[in-house]
Amino acid sequence: MHVGALRIELRIRDMRSLKEKRKVVKSIIADIGRAYPVAVAEVDHQDLWQRADLGVAVVSGSPGHVDRMLAAVQIDLDRRTEIEILGVTRSYLEEEDR
């Protein structure tokens, strides 16, 4: 079993309220969840208008599949005009052979 996680720090452009920000973040989370077999959640900066940290997790039997899924999500987010990616952190957990 291979597990990969992506933490993505975002700046959300042109936000004037937390209500606007939440609408954009919920839309991004829903879009990513529909497009890829991953779990997505907002994990930090819930109280800031123009910032959000998203956590993305994927589990697979193949480390290559984990890498491809995380890379695809990152590319998808990078193409969005309403956000700017400020930072990305990847982490992995691999189960040892039994």
N, C-alpha and C positions, 0 to 999 in steps of 0.2 A: 504494500500500500504506500502510495506517495501523496503527500499533502503539500500544497503550495498556497501561500498567502501573499497578497499584494496590499500595501497600504499606500493610498494615493492622496496627497495633500492638494487641495483645489482652492483656487480663487474663483468665485462666481461673479461674473461681470454684471454691472448695472443693477445691483440689488439695492432696494430702498427699505426693505423690511424683512423680518424673519419669516413672515408669511410668504413673501415672494420667493425667498431662498428655499423654504421647505417644499414649495411646489416644484422648483427646478430639481432639487435633490431627489425627491420622490420619483420624478419622471426619469431621471438618470438611472436610479436603482431599478425601476421597473423595466426600462429598456434593456439594461445589461442582463437582468435576470431572464428576460424572454429570449435574448439572442444567444446566450451562452449557458452551458451547464455548470453554473457557479452560484455561490451564495454571496450576497452583497448587503452591506449595512453601513450606515453613517456611524462612525466610531469616535469622532471628536469634533469639537468646535460647534456644537449644536446651538450655542447662544450667540454666535457671531454671524452677522448679515452676509458677509462676502467670503467666508471661509467654510470649508468642509473637509473632513478626512473620511474617505471611504475605505472600508475593508472588504477585500474580495478573497474568497477561499474556494479551492477546487481540490477534489480527491479523485485519484485515478490509480489504476494498476501500472501505469507507465509514466516515468519521469518526463519523457518527451511530450506526452499529452498535457501534463501539468504546465510545462513551459509554454507550449503553444496556446493554451487557453489564457494564461496570464498575459502573454504578449498581445493576443488578440483584443483582450479587454483594454489594455493600455493604449493600443492603437486607436480603438474605437473612441475612447475618452479624449485622446489627443486631437481627434478630428472635430470635436464639438466646439463651436464658436462661442458658446455662452460661458465656457469655463477656460481657465488656464491651469495647467498642471505645474505645481510648485515643487513637488518632490515625489519620489517613488521609492518604496522599500519592498524588497522581496525577501521572503523567508520560506524555508522548506523543512518538512519533517518526513523522514523516511523510516519505515519500520524495518528493523533488522530481520534477516532471514531466520525462519524458525527451525 
